[in-house]
Amino acid sequence: MASFDRNDVTLMAAPRSIPNTLTIAGSDPSGGAGIQADIKTLSALGTYATSVITALTAQNTRGVSGVHPVPTDFIGAQLETLFDDIDIDAVKIGMVASREVAEVIREALAPRRPSWIVLDPVMVAKSGDILVDDVGIAAVRECLVPLADLITPNLPEAAVLLGCSVPENRAGMEALVPGLRSLGAGAVLLKGGHLQGESCPDLLITADAITWIEGLRVDTANLHGTGCTLSSAITARLALGDALPDAVTTAKAWLETALAASSRLDVGRGQGPVHHFHAEW
């Protein structure tokens, strides 16, 4: 089994033209997660970020108090209008709560087939609460996972997708490999942040290999939007030309630095955001 060390990766030179990226997700007015975190990440890593909003939320660093879904036909109109004008190199898809939304996203992306589609299957809150009902889970699994070149579930989300218990160690993560491969995505990044210990190992699963991507556990309470941020960082690196293992390793290292720098921000009284612009500010 191969193993990648984030310190071994050399950043690739930027292409001559700046790639265009797209995030399809809900809005977080506190700016730490969702579409706002995605745009910050995609921009900080050197791509031109576009966006399609699927839901408006009323939330801050302490929680979500309301959700207002965008009408499905208007989500489709956003996608069609965008693709009619802009060449998109890579797409990140965030939380999808209904079959109708999943289907309109698939209908827009399948005929265009951007070079990379990254799906972050947001289904479980950090509290452990399930955010999407059974119909929404089935829609993501059936409509969007097979369309994706990479999906990035954490351990509870992988358990929801497969209908199994949450792994508690590396052996348990490896035991999910056959089931995750059977879902039909091009590759899977199974995130191990829920494991106990000083490290945060992730498991990159492709058609012909499984690779541990090692990482450090950063001692911080500012974890709001880390999943959104990591999947967007991977999307940006793929759009910039990285091979998949390098994109994951580089994005993971960048997120560690953003987490370590999060104490420089003073945002809210709850779980704060990572510092997306730690390299610029």
C-alpha positions in Angstrom: 0.0 0.0 0.0 1.4 3.4 -1.0 1.7 6.3 1.4 2.0 10.0 0.6 3.7 12.5 2.9 2.5 16.1 2.5 6.1 17.3 2.8 7.2 15.4 -0.3 4.9 17.4 -2.6 6.2 20.1 -4.8 3.6 22.7 -5.9 3.1 22.7 -9.7 3.6 25.9 -11.6 0.4 27.6 -12.4 -1.0 27.3 -15.9 -0.8 30.3 -18.3 -4.5 31.0 -17.9 -6.4 31.0 -14.5 -8.8 28.0 -14.4 -12.5 28.6 -13.7 -14.0 26.6 -10.9 -17.6 26.3 -9.7 -19.1 25.6 -6.3 -22.7 24.3 -6.0 -23.8 24.7 -2.4 -25.8 26.5 0.2 -25.0 30.0 1.7 -23.6 30.5 5.1 -23.9 34.2 6.1 -21.2 33.8 8.8 -18.7 33.1 6.0 -17.2 30.0 7.6 -18.8 27.2 5.6 -20.9 26.6 2.5 -20.6 28.8 -0.6 -18.7 31.5 1.2 -16.0 29.1 2.4 -15.8 27.5 -1.0 -15.3 30.8 -2.8 -12.6 31.9 -0.4 -10.8 28.7 -0.8 -11.0 28.5 -4.5 -9.8 32.1 -4.8 -7.0 31.8 -2.2 -5.6 28.8 -4.1 -5.5 30.7 -7.4 -8.6 29.9 -9.4 -11.5 32.0 -10.5 -14.5 31.0 -8.4 -18.1 30.9 -9.7 -21.1 29.7 -7.7 -24.6 28.4 -7.8 -26.6 28.7 -4.6 -28.9 25.8 -3.6 -30.2 27.2 -0.3 -30.1 30.2 2.0 -29.5 29.7 5.7 -29.8 31.7 8.8 -26.7 30.7 10.8 -23.7 31.9 12.7 -20.8 30.2 14.5 -23.2 28.8 17.1 -25.6 27.0 14.8 -28.3 27.1 12.1 -31.7 28.6 12.9 -33.3 28.4 9.5 -33.0 27.1 6.0 -34.7 28.4 2.9 -34.3 26.2 -0.2 -33.8 27.8 -3.5 -36.5 26.6 -6.0 -35.3 23.8 -8.1 -36.1 25.4 -11.4 -34.0 28.5 -10.4 -31.1 26.3 -9.4 -31.3 24.8 -13.0 -31.5 28.4 -14.4 -28.4 29.4 -12.5 -26.5 26.3 -13.9 -27.7 26.7 -17.5 -26.9 30.4 -17.6 -23.5 29.9 -16.2 -22.5 27.0 -18.5 -23.8 28.9 -21.5 -21.2 31.5 -21.0 -18.2 30.2 -18.9 -15.9 27.2 -19.5 -15.7 25.5 -16.1 -12.6 23.4 -15.4 -13.6 21.8 -12.1 -16.8 21.6 -10.0 -17.3 21.1 -6.2 -20.8 20.0 -5.1 -21.8 20.5 -1.4 -24.9 19.7 0.5 -27.9 18.4 -1.6 -31.0 17.8 0.4 -33.5 16.5 -2.2 -33.8 14.2 -5.2 -35.1 17.1 -7.3 -32.0 19.2 -6.7 -29.7 16.2 -7.2 -31.4 15.5 -10.6 -31.1 19.1 -11.8 -27.4 19.2 -11.0 -26.9 15.9 -12.8 -28.8 17.0 -15.8 -26.6 20.2 -16.0 -23.3 18.5 -15.4 -23.5 15.2 -17.3 -23.6 16.6 -20.9 -20.9 19.2 -20.2 -18.6 16.9 -18.2 -16.1 19.3 -16.7 -12.6 17.8 -16.2 -13.2 17.3 -12.5 -16.3 16.9 -10.3 -15.7 16.7 -6.6 -18.7 15.8 -4.3 -18.6 16.5 -0.6 -21.6 14.5 0.6 -22.6 16.7 3.6 -25.1 14.5 5.5 -24.1 14.6 9.2 -23.6 17.6 11.5 -20.6 17.7 13.9 -23.2 17.1 16.6 -23.9 13.7 15.0 -27.4 14.8 13.8 -28.4 13.5 10.3 -29.0 16.5 8.1 -30.5 14.8 5.1 -33.5 12.3 5.1 -33.5 8.9 3.5 -34.8 10.2 0.2 -32.0 12.8 0.1 -29.4 10.3 0.9 -30.6 7.9 -1.8 -30.6 10.8 -4.3 -27.0 11.7 -3.6 -25.9 8.1 -3.7 -27.8 7.3 -7.0 -27.7 10.6 -8.9 -24.4 12.3 -7.9 -21.9 9.8 -6.5 -21.6 7.9 -9.9 -21.1 11.3 -11.6 -18.2 12.4 -9.4 -14.5 11.9 -10.0 -14.0 12.2 -6.3 -16.2 12.0 -3.2 -15.0 13.2 0.2 -17.1 11.7 3.0 -16.0 11.8 6.6 -16.5 8.6 8.7 -20.2 9.2 9.7 -21.1 10.2 6.2 -19.5 7.1 4.8 -21.4 5.0 7.3 -24.7 6.7 6.2 -23.9 6.1 2.5 -23.2 2.4 3.2 -25.7 1.8 6.0 -23.1 0.6 8.4 -21.5 1.5 11.7 -18.9 4.3 11.9 -15.3 3.0 11.8 -13.3 3.6 15.0 -9.7 2.8 13.6 -7.7 2.5 10.5 -8.6 -1.2 10.1 -12.3 -0.2 10.2 -11.7 2.4 7.5 -10.0 -0.1 5.2 -12.9 -2.5 5.7 -15.2 0.1 4.0 -13.1 0.1 0.8 -15.1 -2.5 -1.2 -18.4 -0.8 -0.3 -17.2 2.7 -1.1 -15.7 1.5 -4.5 -19.1 -0.1 -5.3 -20.9 3.3 -5.1 -19.4 4.1 -8.5 -17.4 7.3 -7.9 -14.1 7.6 -9.7 -12.2 7.8 -6.4 -13.0 8.3 -2.7 -11.2 10.3 0.0 -12.4 8.8 3.3 -11.5 11.4 5.9 -10.3 10.1 9.3 -10.7 13.2 11.4 -13.2 11.5 13.7 -10.6 9.0 14.8 -8.9 9.5 18.2 -5.3 10.4 18.4 -2.8 13.0 17.4 -2.9 12.3 13.7 -5.7 12.8 11.1 -5.2 10.0 8.5 -7.3 10.0 5.3 -7.6 7.1 3.0 -7.6 7.8 -0.8 -9.3 5.0 -2.6 -9.0 4.7 -6.4 -9.9 1.9 -8.8 -6.4 0.3 -8.4 -4.9 1.5 -5.1 -5.6 2.6 -1.6 -3.2 5.2 -0.2 -3.0 6.7 3.3 -2.6 10.5 3.3 -1.1 11.4 6.6 -1.8 14.6 8.5 -1.5 16.4 11.8 -4.4 17.1 14.3 -4.4 20.8 14.9 -5.3 21.8 18.4 -8.1 24.3 17.7 -11.8 24.8 18.3 -12.1 26.7 15.0 -13.4 23.8 12.9 -16.4 25.4 11.2 -16.4 24.6 7.5 -13.4 22.3 7.4 -15.1 19.8 5.2 -16.2 22.4 2.7 -12.8 24.0 2.7 -10.9 20.7 2.1 -13.1 19.6 -0.8 -12.8 23.1 -2.4 -9.0 23.1 -1.9 -8.8 19.7 -3.7 -11.0 21.1 -6.4 -8.7 24.1 -6.9 -5.6 22.0 -7.0 -7.1 19.6 -9.6 -8.2 22.6 -11.7 -4.6 23.9 -11.5 -3.3 20.6 -13.0 -2.3 18.4 -10.0 -2.6 14.7 -10.2 -5.2 13.4 -7.7 -2.9 12.2 -4.9 -0.9 15.4 -5.1 -4.0 17.5 -5.1 -5.3 15.8 -1.9 -1.9 16.0 -0.2 -1.4 19.6 -1.0 -4.9 20.6 -0.1 -4.7 18.8 3.2 -1.4 20.5 4.1 -2.9 23.9 3.2 -5.9 23.2 5.4 -3.7 22.4 8.4 -2.0 25.8 8.0 -5.4 27.5 7.8 -6.5 25.7 11.0 -3.3 26.7 12.7 -3.7 30.3 11.7 -7.4 30.5 12.7 -6.6 32.0 16.1 -5.7 35.2 14.3 -9.4 35.6 13.5 -12.0 36.8 16.0 -15.3 35.7 14.4 -18.3 34.9 16.6 -18.7 33.3 20.0 -19.1 29.7 18.9 -17.0 27.4 16.6 -15.0 29.8 14.5 -13.8 29.4 10.9 -10.5 28.5 9.5 -8.3 31.3 8.2 -8.7 30.9 4.4 -6.4 33.8 3.6 -3.6 33.0 6.0 -1.0 33.2 3.2 -2.3 36.7 2.1 -3.1 38.5 5.3 
